[in-house]
Amino acid sequence: MTDSPLWASRVQGRDDCRSVALSGELDFDMAYDLQRLLIEQLDRPDTRTVVADLSEVTFLDSAALGALLMTLRHASAHEQNFTIAHVPQGVRRILQVAGVYGLLSGEDPRLG
């Protein structure tokens, strides 16, 4: 579990899938740590999929969005999967305006 005053994470895994539950504010101050945490999970032996659970995220800025996109890029380059799940409406709207919600959530029809 990673904790700071404004955000926290909890990692769970089974078989080849890891779930990273995030909470709080995802912003510039923690974006590097977020990206590192997610990529470390992808780099674990036998991991094929990492899902970022955003259900408890209250804020997301462009730096944190960049961390999510870089994680997706890393996963794609290594023939792995990275998706987001349980996205609160406010965060979903930010991702939709940025044009990346479907890409990160796996709901983009161009992906299949």
ABEGO torsion letter per residue (X at the ends): XBBBAABBBBBBBBEABBBBBBBEBBBAAAAAAAAAAAAAAAABBGBABBBBBAAABABBBAAAAAAAAAAAAAAAAAGBBBBBBGBBAAAAAAAAAAGAAAAAAGABAAAX
